Amino acid sequence: MNELVHGALYGTLIATAILSTIAMGIWFERKFAGRMQQRLGPTIVGPAGLLQPFADIIKLLQKEDIVPRDADRGLFDLAPILAVVCSLGVAAVIPFSPSIIASDLDVGVLWVLGIGGLMVIPTFAAGWGSNNKFALLGAMRAIAQSVSYGVPLVLAVLVPVVLSGSLSISGIVAWQAQHHWFAVWPIVPGLPAFVIFFLAMLAESNRIPFDIPEAESELVAGITTEYTGAKFTLFYMAEYVHTLVGSALGAALFFGGWDGPFAPGLHWMVLKTLTLFVLIYWVRWSLLRFRADQLMRLCWTWLTPIGVALLLVSAAWVTFGGTN
């Protein structure tokens, strides 16, 4: 199959699967949160409230598109679209099975880090374009958080890169399959690196307890303060896409991806991804929001030095242990 046709076909398939999972993920999160808080969650729209996410989408799309009088219309309109595109762009290089991948790049890890770093652009565009001091302050907080937690995120991702000797995510998964990841991979430095990756990924996607940029008690709604209707929906969707794709990336880099006992394949990747996705929900509805100073102290005092140490341990392991 032609590479362009292959990329378009599987890219469309993966994007459709991700967006469909997000719709059901929103329903599941509400039911999950309801059980944790001793309430029912959605129950009315559809059986067991299953159609509630679709009702919400229809409602939001019917809302009036309000643009502030002095807003920068170009940046204001472009920001939510870029947020979704950047979030989905990371999924292009994630192998969901040996054959289901949009583009198997030799530098897939660099692609992920590069596209992830571009998320600051729609964030700043939304804050600046809104011409609102609360939105701009929320954007500055979000950018500071994203840039700061990008450092331990890169350090954590480099651990499997160093251990496997490959920048290809498919190559890293294949290396884990060859070395029986379920017995070897969780040992230091793999498991601590995953913990750092998980925390940094939560911060990058603005999920509780790292959602300071959208602290309702201080900033109204962060960069989405002035957004309504479809544009707000795109920002909301981008956050969930970022979380789901981040879960898939964690499953591929640290837990063997599509590899598994008895029958390696897509089902293992889906199971691992959804397990991490549910873990994010559990963290969100169990912990309180950090203060801004606590957020930065965790990043620079703990996660970054530990990430550097784990990277050095990985290099020593490869040099003297011969794991490659």
DAWO-V198987 format. One record per residue. N is the residue number from 1. D_CENTER is the distance of its C-alpha to the mean C-alpha in Angstrom with 2 decimals. Layout:
n:N d_center:D_CENTER
n:N d_center:D_CENTER
//
This chain:
n:1 d_center:30.24
n:2 d_center:29.76
n:3 d_center:26.49
n:4 d_center:25.92
n:5 d_center:26.66
n:6 d_center:24.51
n:7 d_center:21.46
n:8 d_center:22.18
n:9 d_center:22.87
n:10 d_center:19.95
n:11 d_center:17.54
n:12 d_center:18.93
n:13 d_center:18.86
n:14 d_center:15.20
n:15 d_center:14.22
n:16 d_center:16.70
n:17 d_center:15.49
n:18 d_center:11.86
n:19 d_center:13.43
n:20 d_center:16.02
n:21 d_center:13.78
n:22 d_center:12.08
n:23 d_center:15.72
n:24 d_center:16.73
n:25 d_center:13.73
n:26 d_center:14.94
n:27 d_center:18.39
n:28 d_center:17.51
n:29 d_center:15.85
n:30 d_center:19.05
n:31 d_center:21.28
n:32 d_center:19.55
n:33 d_center:19.84
n:34 d_center:23.36
n:35 d_center:24.43
n:36 d_center:23.28
n:37 d_center:25.24
n:38 d_center:28.18
n:39 d_center:27.91
n:40 d_center:27.47
n:41 d_center:24.59
n:42 d_center:25.04
n:43 d_center:28.36
n:44 d_center:30.22
n:45 d_center:28.56
n:46 d_center:28.95
n:47 d_center:29.56
n:48 d_center:27.71
n:49 d_center:25.96
n:50 d_center:23.94
n:51 d_center:24.56
n:52 d_center:23.43
n:53 d_center:20.08
n:54 d_center:22.26
n:55 d_center:24.82
n:56 d_center:22.33
n:57 d_center:21.26
n:58 d_center:24.97
n:59 d_center:25.77
n:60 d_center:23.24
n:61 d_center:24.38
n:62 d_center:27.92
n:63 d_center:27.38
n:64 d_center:29.18
n:65 d_center:27.39
n:66 d_center:28.50
n:67 d_center:28.37
n:68 d_center:29.82
n:69 d_center:33.20
n:70 d_center:32.52
n:71 d_center:28.93
n:72 d_center:28.14
n:73 d_center:27.84
n:74 d_center:26.32
n:75 d_center:23.40
n:76 d_center:23.05
n:77 d_center:22.81
n:78 d_center:20.68
n:79 d_center:17.80
n:80 d_center:16.12
n:81 d_center:16.63
n:82 d_center:15.12
n:83 d_center:11.93
n:84 d_center:11.56
n:85 d_center:12.91
n:86 d_center:10.68
n:87 d_center:7.46
n:88 d_center:9.65
n:89 d_center:11.26
n:90 d_center:8.96
n:91 d_center:9.90
n:92 d_center:13.47
n:93 d_center:14.00
n:94 d_center:12.46
n:95 d_center:15.63
n:96 d_center:15.67
n:97 d_center:19.35
n:98 d_center:21.97
n:99 d_center:22.59
n:100 d_center:19.61
n:101 d_center:17.71
n:102 d_center:17.89
n:103 d_center:18.78
n:104 d_center:19.53
n:105 d_center:19.63
n:106 d_center:21.43
n:107 d_center:19.15
n:108 d_center:15.83
n:109 d_center:14.28
n:110 d_center:15.72
n:111 d_center:14.36
n:112 d_center:10.71
n:113 d_center:11.61
n:114 d_center:13.74
n:115 d_center:11.60
n:116 d_center:8.87
n:117 d_center:12.05
n:118 d_center:13.30
n:119 d_center:11.07
n:120 d_center:13.93
n:121 d_center:16.33
n:122 d_center:15.52
n:123 d_center:15.07
n:124 d_center:18.52
n:125 d_center:19.99
n:126 d_center:19.32
n:127 d_center:20.81
n:128 d_center:23.70
n:129 d_center:24.43
n:130 d_center:24.78
n:131 d_center:27.73
n:132 d_center:27.01
n:133 d_center:27.16
n:134 d_center:24.72
n:135 d_center:22.08
n:136 d_center:22.86
n:137 d_center:22.70
n:138 d_center:19.31
n:139 d_center:18.14
n:140 d_center:19.80
n:141 d_center:18.20
n:142 d_center:14.66
n:143 d_center:15.62
n:144 d_center:17.32
n:145 d_center:14.44
n:146 d_center:12.02
n:147 d_center:14.92
n:148 d_center:15.93
n:149 d_center:12.84
n:150 d_center:12.32
n:151 d_center:15.53
n:152 d_center:14.82
n:153 d_center:11.51
n:154 d_center:13.84
n:155 d_center:16.50
n:156 d_center:14.59
n:157 d_center:13.51
n:158 d_center:17.16
n:159 d_center:18.55
n:160 d_center:18.04
n:161 d_center:19.04
n:162 d_center:22.23
n:163 d_center:23.02
n:164 d_center:22.79
n:165 d_center:24.16
n:166 d_center:21.89
n:167 d_center:19.23
n:168 d_center:18.74
n:169 d_center:15.96
n:170 d_center:18.63
n:171 d_center:21.06
n:172 d_center:19.07
n:173 d_center:18.79
n:174 d_center:22.50
n:175 d_center:23.41
n:176 d_center:21.95
n:177 d_center:23.89
n:178 d_center:26.96
n:179 d_center:26.81
n:180 d_center:26.11
n:181 d_center:22.70
n:182 d_center:23.39
n:183 d_center:26.40
n:184 d_center:25.61
n:185 d_center:21.92
n:186 d_center:21.31
n:187 d_center:24.20
n:188 d_center:23.82
n:189 d_center:22.00
n:190 d_center:19.34
n:191 d_center:18.63
n:192 d_center:18.64
n:193 d_center:16.32
n:194 d_center:13.78
n:195 d_center:14.34
n:196 d_center:13.75
n:197 d_center:10.52
n:198 d_center:9.37
n:199 d_center:10.84
n:200 d_center:9.63
n:201 d_center:5.89
n:202 d_center:7.22
n:203 d_center:9.26
n:204 d_center:7.16
n:205 d_center:5.59
n:206 d_center:9.26
n:207 d_center:9.46
n:208 d_center:12.95
n:209 d_center:14.60
n:210 d_center:12.94
n:211 d_center:13.40
n:212 d_center:16.53
n:213 d_center:16.07
n:214 d_center:16.70
n:215 d_center:19.39
n:216 d_center:21.67
n:217 d_center:24.69
n:218 d_center:24.59
n:219 d_center:22.80
n:220 d_center:23.31
n:221 d_center:19.83
n:222 d_center:18.68
n:223 d_center:18.11
n:224 d_center:18.53
n:225 d_center:21.99
n:226 d_center:23.95
n:227 d_center:21.90
n:228 d_center:23.27
n:229 d_center:23.21
n:230 d_center:21.24
n:231 d_center:19.66
n:232 d_center:18.33
n:233 d_center:17.08
n:234 d_center:15.09
n:235 d_center:13.35
n:236 d_center:12.82
n:237 d_center:11.51
n:238 d_center:9.12
n:239 d_center:7.47
n:240 d_center:7.42
n:241 d_center:6.52
n:242 d_center:3.29
n:243 d_center:3.18
n:244 d_center:5.53
n:245 d_center:4.95
n:246 d_center:3.29
n:247 d_center:6.27
n:248 d_center:8.34
n:249 d_center:8.16
n:250 d_center:9.21
n:251 d_center:11.77
n:252 d_center:13.10
n:253 d_center:13.53
n:254 d_center:14.84
n:255 d_center:16.18
n:256 d_center:17.99
n:257 d_center:15.88
n:258 d_center:18.55
n:259 d_center:21.28
n:260 d_center:23.03
n:261 d_center:26.59
n:262 d_center:29.17
n:263 d_center:27.24
n:264 d_center:24.22
n:265 d_center:22.26
n:266 d_center:19.57
n:267 d_center:20.11
n:268 d_center:19.04
n:269 d_center:15.67
n:270 d_center:15.18
n:271 d_center:16.54
n:272 d_center:14.42
n:273 d_center:11.09
n:274 d_center:12.47
n:275 d_center:13.86
n:276 d_center:10.70
n:277 d_center:9.45
n:278 d_center:12.89
n:279 d_center:12.85
n:280 d_center:10.18
n:281 d_center:12.72
n:282 d_center:15.51
n:283 d_center:14.42
n:284 d_center:13.90
n:285 d_center:17.34
n:286 d_center:19.08
n:287 d_center:18.65
n:288 d_center:19.81
n:289 d_center:18.32
n:290 d_center:19.11
n:291 d_center:21.51
n:292 d_center:20.67
n:293 d_center:23.02
n:294 d_center:21.64
n:295 d_center:18.10
n:296 d_center:19.49
n:297 d_center:21.93
n:298 d_center:19.40
n:299 d_center:17.60
n:300 d_center:20.85
n:301 d_center:23.23
n:302 d_center:21.41
n:303 d_center:18.08
n:304 d_center:19.26
n:305 d_center:22.72
n:306 d_center:21.58
n:307 d_center:19.14
n:308 d_center:22.18
n:309 d_center:24.36
n:310 d_center:22.17
n:311 d_center:22.09
n:312 d_center:25.89
n:313 d_center:26.31
n:314 d_center:24.46
n:315 d_center:26.77
n:316 d_center:29.76
n:317 d_center:28.82
n:318 d_center:28.74
n:319 d_center:31.88
n:320 d_center:33.99
n:321 d_center:32.55
n:322 d_center:32.38
n:323 d_center:29.28
n:324 d_center:28.81
//
